[in-house]
């Protein structure tokens, strides 16, 4: 009797999700401090996911009661699985590589993102020896993996090539994901569905299309590592996570924690502990020895940690244990709305099912700690590169959790739950994807960084190209570019800075006074600068500082305006 009542209660779950929609205005208020348009943010993060939950739960309850026959679909998947996988992967690559390239060609990428890495990789490609290339790759960020990109740059030294490689690497993650799913789910229909979910997952799409960040290599490499662990090939797994760690020093912590995963999940204590200790020592040497020795900014501070958004975590920066714990709690509560949303949105497409296999998340813990403890809101961004080392754990956890559910509850519950997840994944893709399937692509209020306008030529495109062409192509010419102005002609320099850095030493300075952007260190950033109510004040502060530096440059008499057109200014150093 109790069991019958229990099943009757389940019928009201979809209605419950719909009733929760009345909380939308209150949710908008809660996330107002993290969004320029709170109402739209409430729709993206609350309304649309609830609708997906409602539709998916209806499908789940229906399939749970009927014996859904998928024989024809399964037969089709078995016969054409390779063709389907190739088609899905090719479409993903074509769409997101095209978007990335269009963004660059229409001058909508940044000198502080794609331009900065383009300059670094170009310098590596021009290095006279491997040691010089290693020094360049290890300066600022520790990224020896960029030496590979530098070698490839000798064949085609274009940011477009970097964007091709980035999207291709993310797509390459399909192969180990397919192999892991094949071992656990067996049926080709569900294996293809896992790949479909991977390619539909917004963080995967953002890692494939956002300018360029080497963090993306973690996705395929960590997936391969998980695959090798399941095959008992532990040393190959350790090498894979180590290669991923060479993309940026924080990722070495993920590599270290992969050793803990091998220890706790597989009981291989020798290789687990040695991996953990080795990569942890390597990480410590980099932030306390290598980086301070190569990067002038960190030479004054003593380590990367002291100069980052995590300086408060250094015990010597606190007075006693109480003060230290207070700072840790404060750091965790800073931008708490963003941090909660990040965790929810990472797991919502999969109904939090990957958490059933919690040990799979051990390698992802350092990235989650960074997001939770950082004082900088970008670290907890759902649409950023900081999710790269979390993605493999989510999908491996999903595969193993679904396999466990199938064994415990049977095929009918497994099928019903899988289809619910598919509905949720489609829903979250509509709400958060950078692709044309989402309103983010069509409405600037939904997303300023990924709407269709950033793939089109702006009104002043021709003026900008004309003025950029006035800068000599000689790599020895020193250039300063505003953060939101980027092209290879500017970044392929021996000395290249992002305004206002380096302006006193520059030969040319390129600015857009109609759209002023200035790089300011986090420690100098006004409190709650990203809060909606402080947005205009913050913008005024940034613009004021921008004007002050511009007037200082003009007042120094060291530079003259070579050309000025529609707010775009090219300053050239006066000859002595």
C-alpha positions as CSV (number, residue, x, y, z in Angstrom):
1,X,0.0,0.0,0.0
2,X,2.8,2.4,0.9
3,X,4.6,1.6,-2.3
4,X,1.4,2.5,-4.3
5,X,1.1,5.8,-2.5
6,X,4.8,6.4,-3.2
7,X,4.2,6.0,-7.0
8,X,1.2,8.2,-6.9
9,X,3.2,11.0,-5.3
10,X,5.8,10.7,-8.2
11,X,3.1,11.8,-10.6
12,X,3.0,15.3,-9.0
13,X,6.8,15.9,-9.5
14,X,6.3,17.7,-12.9
15,X,3.6,19.9,-11.3
16,X,6.0,20.7,-8.5
17,X,8.6,21.9,-10.9
18,X,6.1,24.2,-12.6
19,X,4.9,25.6,-9.3
20,X,8.5,26.6,-8.5
21,X,8.5,29.0,-11.4
22,X,6.6,31.5,-9.2
23,X,10.0,32.0,-7.4
24,X,11.6,33.4,-10.6
25,X,11.5,37.1,-9.4
26,X,13.1,36.2,-6.1
27,X,15.8,34.2,-7.9
28,X,16.5,37.2,-10.1
29,X,17.1,39.3,-6.9
30,X,19.5,36.7,-5.5
31,X,21.7,36.7,-8.6
32,X,21.4,40.4,-9.4
33,X,24.9,41.0,-8.2
34,X,26.4,38.7,-10.8
35,X,24.4,39.7,-13.9
36,X,23.9,42.9,-15.9
37,X,20.3,41.8,-16.6
38,X,18.9,39.9,-13.6
39,X,15.6,39.0,-15.2
40,X,17.3,37.3,-18.1
41,X,19.7,35.6,-15.8
42,X,16.8,34.2,-13.8
43,X,15.3,32.9,-17.0
44,X,18.6,31.3,-18.0
45,X,19.6,29.8,-14.6
46,X,16.1,29.0,-13.2
47,X,13.1,29.1,-15.6
48,X,14.6,27.2,-18.5
49,X,16.2,24.5,-16.3
50,X,12.9,24.0,-14.5
51,X,11.1,23.6,-17.7
52,X,13.6,21.0,-18.8
53,X,13.2,19.2,-15.4
54,X,9.4,19.3,-15.9
55,X,9.5,17.8,-19.5
56,X,12.2,15.3,-18.6
57,X,10.3,14.1,-15.5
58,X,7.2,13.5,-17.5
59,X,9.2,11.4,-20.0
60,X,10.8,9.6,-17.1
61,X,7.5,8.8,-15.4
62,X,6.0,7.6,-18.7
63,X,8.9,5.4,-19.8
64,X,9.1,4.0,-16.2
65,X,5.6,2.6,-16.7
66,X,5.8,1.3,-20.3
67,X,8.2,-1.0,-22.0
68,X,9.7,1.4,-24.5
69,X,11.0,-0.5,-27.5
70,X,14.1,1.0,-29.1
71,X,15.1,-2.0,-31.2
72,X,15.1,-0.1,-34.5
73,X,17.0,2.8,-33.1
74,X,19.5,0.5,-31.4
75,X,19.9,-1.4,-34.7
76,X,20.5,1.8,-36.6
77,X,23.1,2.9,-34.0
78,X,24.9,-0.4,-34.2
79,X,25.1,-0.3,-38.0
80,X,26.1,3.4,-38.4
81,X,27.7,4.3,-35.1
82,X,31.0,5.3,-36.7
83,X,29.3,7.5,-39.3
84,X,27.2,9.1,-36.7
85,X,30.2,9.9,-34.4
86,X,32.1,11.3,-37.3
87,X,29.2,13.4,-38.4
88,X,28.6,14.8,-34.9
89,X,32.3,15.5,-34.3
90,X,32.7,17.1,-37.7
91,X,29.7,19.4,-37.2
92,X,31.0,20.4,-33.8
93,X,34.4,21.2,-35.2
94,X,33.1,23.1,-38.2
95,X,30.6,25.2,-36.2
96,X,32.9,26.2,-33.3
97,X,36.1,26.6,-35.2
98,X,34.2,28.8,-37.7
99,X,32.8,30.9,-34.8
100,X,36.3,31.3,-33.3
101,X,37.9,32.3,-36.6
102,X,35.1,34.7,-37.5
103,X,35.5,36.4,-34.1
104,X,39.2,36.9,-34.9
105,X,38.8,38.0,-38.5
106,X,36.2,40.6,-37.5
107,X,38.6,42.1,-34.9
108,X,36.5,41.0,-31.8
109,X,39.2,39.1,-30.0
110,X,41.4,40.5,-27.3
111,X,45.0,41.3,-27.0
112,X,44.9,40.1,-23.4
113,X,43.5,36.7,-24.4
114,X,44.2,35.3,-27.9
115,X,46.7,38.1,-28.6
116,X,48.7,37.4,-25.5
117,X,49.0,33.7,-26.3
118,X,49.6,34.4,-30.0
119,X,52.6,36.6,-28.9
120,X,53.9,33.9,-26.6
121,X,53.6,31.1,-29.1
122,X,55.1,33.3,-31.8
123,X,58.1,34.1,-29.6
124,X,58.6,30.4,-28.9
125,X,58.6,29.7,-32.6
126,X,61.3,32.3,-33.1
127,X,63.5,31.1,-30.2
128,X,67.1,30.2,-31.2
129,X,67.3,27.1,-29.0
130,X,65.1,24.8,-27.0
131,X,66.3,26.3,-23.7
132,X,65.2,29.8,-24.9
133,X,61.8,28.4,-26.0
134,X,61.4,26.7,-22.5
135,X,62.2,30.0,-20.7
136,X,59.6,31.8,-22.8
137,X,57.0,29.1,-22.3
138,X,57.6,29.2,-18.5
139,X,57.5,32.9,-18.1
140,X,54.3,34.5,-16.6
141,X,52.4,31.2,-16.7
142,X,54.3,27.9,-16.6
143,X,53.3,26.3,-19.9
144,X,56.0,24.1,-21.5
145,X,53.3,22.5,-23.6
146,X,53.2,25.6,-25.7
147,X,56.6,24.5,-27.1
148,X,54.6,22.0,-29.2
149,X,52.4,24.9,-30.5
150,X,55.5,27.0,-31.2
151,X,57.0,24.2,-33.3
152,X,53.8,23.9,-35.3
153,X,53.8,27.7,-35.7
154,X,56.8,27.4,-37.9
155,X,54.5,25.9,-40.5
156,X,51.6,28.4,-40.1
157,X,52.1,31.3,-37.6
158,X,48.5,32.5,-37.4
159,X,46.0,32.8,-34.5
160,X,43.6,30.9,-36.8
161,X,45.9,27.9,-36.5
162,X,45.7,28.1,-32.7
163,X,41.9,28.2,-32.8
164,X,41.9,25.2,-35.1
165,X,44.1,23.3,-32.7
166,X,42.0,24.2,-29.7
167,X,38.7,23.1,-31.2
168,X,40.3,20.0,-32.7
169,X,41.7,19.0,-29.3
170,X,38.3,19.3,-27.6
171,X,36.8,17.2,-30.3
172,X,39.6,14.7,-29.9
173,X,38.2,14.0,-26.4
174,X,35.4,12.1,-28.1
175,X,37.8,9.1,-28.7
176,X,38.7,8.3,-25.1
177,X,35.1,9.1,-24.0
178,X,33.8,6.7,-26.6
179,X,36.2,3.9,-25.4
180,X,35.2,4.4,-21.7
181,X,31.5,4.4,-22.5
182,X,32.0,1.3,-24.7
183,X,33.4,-0.7,-21.8
184,X,30.7,0.3,-19.4
185,X,27.5,0.8,-21.4
186,X,28.1,-1.6,-24.3
187,X,25.1,-0.7,-26.4
188,X,26.0,1.6,-29.3
189,X,22.9,3.8,-28.9
190,X,23.9,4.8,-25.4
191,X,27.6,5.2,-26.3
192,X,26.6,7.6,-29.1
193,X,24.3,9.4,-26.7
194,X,27.2,10.0,-24.3
195,X,29.2,11.6,-27.1
196,X,26.2,13.7,-28.0
197,X,25.9,14.9,-24.4
198,X,29.6,15.8,-24.4
199,X,29.4,17.8,-27.6
200,X,26.2,19.5,-26.4
201,X,27.6,20.4,-23.0
202,X,28.1,24.2,-22.8
203,X,31.4,24.2,-20.9
204,X,32.8,21.9,-23.6
205,X,31.6,24.3,-26.3
206,X,33.1,27.3,-24.5
207,X,36.5,25.6,-24.1
208,X,36.4,24.9,-27.8
209,X,35.5,28.4,-29.0
210,X,36.7,31.1,-26.5
211,X,39.7,32.8,-28.1
212,X,42.6,30.6,-27.0
213,X,43.7,29.0,-23.7
214,X,45.9,26.0,-23.5
215,X,43.8,24.7,-20.5
216,X,41.6,22.9,-23.1
217,X,44.2,20.1,-23.6
218,X,43.2,18.8,-20.1
219,X,39.9,17.6,-21.5
220,X,41.2,14.9,-23.9
221,X,44.3,14.1,-21.9
222,X,42.5,13.6,-18.6
223,X,39.8,11.4,-20.4
224,X,42.7,9.3,-21.8
225,X,44.1,9.1,-18.3
226,X,40.8,7.7,-16.9
227,X,40.7,5.2,-19.8
228,X,44.2,4.0,-19.1
229,X,43.4,3.6,-15.4
230,X,40.4,1.4,-16.2
231,X,42.7,-0.7,-18.4
232,X,45.3,-1.0,-15.6
233,X,47.9,1.0,-17.5
234,X,48.6,3.4,-14.6
235,X,51.9,4.8,-15.8
236,X,50.4,5.9,-19.1
237,X,47.6,7.6,-17.1
238,X,50.2,9.4,-15.0
239,X,52.0,10.6,-18.1
240,X,48.7,11.9,-19.6
241,X,47.7,14.0,-16.6
242,X,51.3,15.3,-16.4
243,X,51.1,16.5,-20.0
244,X,47.8,18.2,-19.1
245,X,49.5,19.9,-16.2
246,X,52.2,21.3,-18.5
247,X,49.5,23.6,-20.0
248,X,49.4,25.8,-16.9
249,X,50.8,25.4,-13.4
250,X,47.5,25.1,-11.5
251,X,46.7,22.0,-13.5
252,X,49.6,20.3,-12.0
253,X,47.5,20.1,-8.8
254,X,44.9,18.2,-10.8
255,X,47.6,15.9,-11.9
256,X,48.7,15.4,-8.3
257,X,45.1,14.7,-7.2
258,X,44.9,12.1,-10.0
259,X,47.4,10.2,-8.0
260,X,45.1,10.3,-5.0
261,X,42.3,9.0,-7.3
262,X,44.5,6.0,-8.3
263,X,45.2,5.4,-4.6
264,X,41.7,5.6,-3.3
265,X,39.7,4.2,-6.3
266,X,42.1,1.5,-7.3
267,X,44.1,0.8,-4.2
268,X,47.4,1.2,-6.0
269,X,49.2,3.0,-3.2
270,X,52.7,3.0,-4.6
271,X,52.0,4.7,-7.9
272,X,49.2,6.8,-6.4
273,X,51.3,8.3,-3.6
274,X,54.4,8.7,-5.8
275,X,52.3,10.5,-8.5
276,X,50.7,12.8,-5.8
277,X,54.0,13.7,-4.2
278,X,55.9,14.2,-7.5
279,X,53.4,16.6,-9.1
280,X,52.9,18.4,-5.8
281,X,56.6,19.0,-5.5
282,X,56.8,20.1,-9.1
283,X,53.9,22.6,-8.5
284,X,55.6,24.0,-5.4
285,X,59.0,24.4,-7.2
286,X,57.3,26.3,-10.0
287,X,55.4,28.8,-7.8
288,X,58.2,29.4,-5.3
289,X,61.3,29.0,-7.5
290,X,60.7,29.0,-11.3
291,X,58.1,31.7,-11.6
292,X,59.7,34.2,-9.3
293,X,63.0,33.7,-11.2
294,X,61.4,34.2,-14.6
295,X,58.6,36.7,-14.1
296,X,59.5,40.2,-12.8
297,X,56.1,40.7,-11.2
298,X,56.5,37.6,-9.0
299,X,60.2,38.4,-8.2
300,X,59.0,41.1,-5.8
301,X,56.4,38.9,-4.2
302,X,58.3,35.6,-3.8
303,X,55.8,33.3,-5.5
304,X,52.8,33.1,-7.8
305,X,50.6,32.4,-4.8
306,X,51.5,35.7,-3.1
307,X,50.6,37.6,-6.3
308,X,47.4,35.9,-7.1
309,X,43.8,35.9,-5.9
310,X,44.7,33.3,-3.3
311,X,47.3,35.3,-1.4
312,X,45.1,35.4,1.6
313,X,45.4,31.6,1.9
314,X,49.1,31.9,2.8
315,X,49.2,31.4,6.6
316,X,51.9,34.1,7.1
317,X,49.4,36.7,5.8
318,X,47.1,36.1,8.8
319,X,47.4,36.8,12.6
320,X,46.7,33.5,14.2
321,X,44.4,30.5,13.4
322,X,41.2,32.5,14.0
323,X,42.2,35.2,11.5
324,X,43.3,32.7,9.0
325,X,40.0,30.7,9.2
326,X,38.1,34.0,9.0
327,X,39.9,34.9,5.7
328,X,39.2,31.4,4.2
329,X,35.5,31.7,5.0
330,X,35.4,35.2,3.6
331,X,37.1,34.1,0.4
332,X,34.6,31.2,0.1
333,X,31.7,33.6,0.5
334,X,33.0,36.2,-1.9
335,X,30.9,36.0,-5.1
336,X,28.9,33.2,-3.5
337,X,26.0,33.5,-6.0
338,X,28.4,32.9,-8.9
339,X,30.0,30.0,-7.2
340,X,26.7,28.3,-6.3
341,X,25.5,28.8,-9.9
342,X,28.7,27.3,-11.3
343,X,28.3,24.1,-9.3
344,X,24.6,23.8,-10.0
345,X,25.0,24.5,-13.8
346,X,27.9,22.0,-14.1
347,X,25.8,19.2,-12.7
348,X,22.2,20.2,-13.6
349,X,22.3,18.7,-17.2
350,X,23.0,15.3,-15.6
351,X,20.7,15.6,-12.6
352,X,23.7,15.4,-10.3
353,X,24.0,11.7,-11.1
354,X,27.8,11.8,-11.6
355,X,28.1,12.5,-7.9
356,X,27.1,8.8,-7.3
357,X,30.6,8.0,-8.3
358,X,32.2,10.7,-6.2
359,X,35.7,9.3,-6.4
360,X,35.9,10.2,-10.0
361,X,35.8,13.9,-8.9
362,X,39.1,13.6,-7.0
363,X,41.2,14.9,-9.9
364,X,38.7,17.8,-10.3
365,X,39.0,19.0,-6.7
366,X,41.8,21.5,-7.2
367,X,39.8,23.3,-10.0
368,X,36.7,23.3,-7.8
369,X,38.8,24.7,-4.9
370,X,40.2,27.4,-7.1
371,X,36.6,28.4,-8.2
372,X,35.3,28.3,-4.6
373,X,38.2,30.2,-2.9
374,X,39.1,32.8,-5.5
375,X,38.5,36.5,-5.0
376,X,38.2,37.0,-8.7
377,X,34.8,36.3,-10.3
378,X,36.2,35.0,-13.6
379,X,37.5,31.8,-11.8
380,X,33.9,30.8,-11.1
381,X,32.7,31.6,-14.6
382,X,30.5,28.8,-16.2
383,X,31.6,30.1,-19.7
384,X,35.3,30.1,-19.1
385,X,38.4,27.8,-19.5
386,X,38.5,27.1,-15.7
387,X,36.1,24.2,-16.1
388,X,38.5,22.2,-18.4
389,X,39.8,19.9,-15.7
390,X,36.3,19.4,-14.2
391,X,34.7,18.2,-17.4
392,X,36.4,14.8,-17.6
393,X,35.4,13.9,-14.1
394,X,31.8,14.8,-14.8
395,X,31.5,12.6,-17.9
396,X,33.5,9.6,-16.5
397,X,31.4,9.9,-13.3
398,X,28.2,10.0,-15.4
399,X,29.2,6.9,-17.4
400,X,30.0,4.8,-14.3
401,X,26.9,6.1,-12.4
402,X,24.6,5.2,-15.3
403,X,26.2,1.7,-15.5
404,X,25.6,1.2,-11.8
405,X,22.0,2.4,-12.1
406,X,21.4,0.0,-15.0
407,X,22.7,-3.0,-12.9
408,X,20.7,-2.0,-9.8
409,X,17.4,-0.8,-11.2
410,X,17.2,-2.5,-14.6
411,X,17.0,-1.4,-18.2
412,X,13.6,0.4,-18.0
413,X,14.7,2.8,-15.3
414,X,18.1,3.2,-17.0
415,X,16.4,4.2,-20.3
416,X,14.0,6.6,-18.6
417,X,16.7,8.3,-16.6
418,X,19.0,8.6,-19.7
419,X,16.3,10.2,-21.7
420,X,15.6,12.6,-18.9
421,X,19.2,13.6,-18.9
422,X,19.1,14.1,-22.7
423,X,16.2,16.5,-22.3
424,X,18.0,18.4,-19.5
425,X,21.2,18.6,-21.7
426,X,19.3,20.1,-24.6
427,X,17.5,22.5,-22.3
428,X,20.7,23.7,-20.6
429,X,22.3,24.0,-24.1
430,X,19.6,26.3,-25.2
431,X,20.0,28.4,-22.0
432,X,23.8,28.6,-21.9
433,X,25.4,27.6,-25.2
434,X,27.5,29.9,-27.4
435,X,26.0,28.2,-30.5
436,X,23.2,29.5,-32.7
437,X,20.8,27.2,-30.9
438,X,20.8,29.5,-27.9
439,X,19.3,33.0,-27.4
440,X,22.8,33.9,-26.2
441,X,23.8,34.0,-29.9
442,X,20.9,36.2,-31.0
443,X,20.3,38.6,-28.0
444,X,23.0,40.8,-26.6
445,X,21.3,41.0,-23.3
446,X,21.8,37.3,-22.9
447,X,25.5,37.3,-23.8
448,X,27.7,40.2,-24.9
449,X,30.7,37.9,-25.6
450,X,29.0,35.3,-27.8
451,X,26.1,37.1,-29.6
452,X,26.1,37.1,-33.4
453,X,27.4,40.7,-33.6
454,X,30.9,39.6,-32.5
455,X,31.2,37.5,-35.7
456,X,30.4,40.4,-38.0
457,X,32.4,43.4,-39.1
458,X,31.8,46.4,-36.9
459,X,31.0,49.8,-38.3
460,X,34.6,50.9,-37.8
461,X,36.1,47.7,-39.1
462,X,37.7,49.2,-42.2
463,X,39.0,52.2,-40.2
464,X,40.6,49.8,-37.6
465,X,42.2,47.7,-40.3
466,X,43.6,50.8,-42.1
467,X,45.1,52.2,-38.9
468,X,46.6,48.8,-37.9
469,X,48.2,48.6,-41.3
470,X,50.1,51.8,-40.4
471,X,52.0,49.9,-37.7
472,X,55.3,48.6,-39.3
473,X,55.4,44.8,-39.5
474,X,59.0,44.7,-38.3
475,X,59.0,42.4,-35.1
476,X,61.6,44.7,-33.5
477,X,59.1,47.6,-33.4
478,X,57.6,47.8,-29.9
479,X,53.8,47.9,-29.7
480,X,51.2,48.6,-27.1
481,X,47.6,47.6,-27.9
482,X,44.4,48.3,-26.1
483,X,42.9,45.1,-24.5
484,X,40.0,44.8,-27.0
485,X,42.2,45.3,-30.1
486,X,43.9,42.3,-31.5
487,X,45.5,41.0,-34.7
488,X,48.6,39.1,-35.6
489,X,50.2,42.1,-37.1
490,X,50.2,43.7,-33.7
491,X,51.1,40.6,-31.5
492,X,53.9,39.1,-33.5
493,X,56.5,41.3,-31.8
494,X,59.5,40.8,-29.6
495,X,58.1,43.5,-27.3
496,X,54.3,43.6,-27.0
497,X,52.2,45.0,-24.2
498,X,48.6,45.4,-23.3
499,X,47.7,49.0,-22.5
500,X,48.7,50.7,-20.3
501,X,51.7,48.4,-19.6
502,X,54.9,49.3,-21.4
503,X,53.7,52.5,-23.0
504,X,56.8,54.4,-21.8
505,X,59.0,52.0,-23.9
506,X,56.7,51.6,-26.9
507,X,57.2,52.8,-30.4
508,X,53.5,52.7,-31.3
509,X,50.4,52.8,-29.1
510,X,47.0,51.8,-30.5
511,X,43.8,52.9,-28.7
512,X,40.1,53.1,-29.2
513,X,38.8,56.0,-27.2
514,X,35.2,55.3,-28.0
515,X,35.4,51.9,-26.3
516,X,38.0,52.4,-23.6
517,X,39.3,49.3,-21.8
518,X,42.1,49.2,-19.3
519,X,43.8,46.3,-17.6
520,X,43.8,46.8,-13.8
521,X,45.2,44.4,-11.3
522,X,42.6,42.6,-9.1
523,X,44.1,44.1,-6.0
524,X,43.4,47.6,-7.4
525,X,39.8,46.7,-8.5
526,X,37.1,48.6,-6.6
527,X,35.1,46.4,-4.2
528,X,32.0,44.7,-5.8
529,X,32.9,46.1,-9.2
530,X,30.9,43.4,-10.9
531,X,27.8,44.1,-8.9
532,X,25.0,45.5,-11.0
533,X,24.4,48.5,-8.8
534,X,28.2,49.4,-9.0
535,X,28.5,48.9,-12.8
536,X,28.3,52.5,-13.8
537,X,30.5,53.6,-11.0
538,X,33.1,51.0,-11.9
539,X,33.0,52.0,-15.6
540,X,33.5,55.6,-14.7
541,X,36.5,54.7,-12.5
542,X,38.0,52.7,-15.4
543,X,37.4,55.4,-17.9
544,X,38.7,58.0,-15.7
545,X,42.0,56.1,-15.2
546,X,42.1,55.5,-19.0
547,X,41.8,59.2,-19.7
548,X,44.4,60.0,-17.1
549,X,47.0,57.8,-18.7
550,X,46.1,59.0,-22.2
551,X,46.6,62.6,-21.1
552,X,49.9,61.6,-19.4
553,X,51.1,60.1,-22.7
554,X,50.2,63.2,-24.7
555,X,51.6,65.5,-22.1
556,X,54.9,63.7,-22.0
557,X,55.7,65.1,-25.5
558,X,57.2,61.7,-26.3
559,X,54.4,60.7,-28.6
560,X,52.5,62.3,-31.4
561,X,49.2,61.3,-33.0
562,X,50.1,59.5,-36.3
563,X,46.4,59.1,-37.3
564,X,43.1,59.6,-35.6
565,X,39.8,58.4,-37.1
566,X,36.4,57.8,-35.5
567,X,37.9,57.5,-32.0
568,X,40.7,55.2,-33.0
569,X,44.1,56.7,-32.2
570,X,47.6,55.6,-33.3
571,X,50.3,57.2,-31.3
572,X,53.9,57.1,-32.6
573,X,57.1,57.9,-30.6
574,X,58.7,61.1,-31.5
575,X,62.2,60.9,-32.9
576,X,64.9,62.3,-30.7
